[in-house]
Amino acid sequence: MKALSGKYCLNTALHKDSILIDSNHTYTHRFHAVNNHTFECKGNWEFNPTTNEIKFKDFLFFTDRGLDGLPPGDWDAKVNDTQDGKIQIIYSSENNIYYEKQ
């Protein structure tokens, strides 16, 4: 697994959703809504090499209106190291939605 730190962007055209993962084990999640509002949350992360999962602590999910109604919590996401050398954080494997390192 390559270094996880860096900027990851969601692979959908509908939202400008990104996660900045810092090497000091902090992250910043930014959601740019269609009305030009930006919503943000910050927290800590940890990686489990046994399960190949990253855990974002105190993570918030957003919609174009702001918080999606869920309180902050831990988000465990699978990390893929693709054959062409890209790193992806899986949001929905069923719908092929992921954050990809830029």
Secondary structure by P-SEA (a helix, b strand, c coil): ccccbbbbbbcccccbbbbbbcccccbbbbbbccccccccccbbbbbbcccccccccccccccccccccccbbbbbbbbbbcccccccccccccccbbbbcc
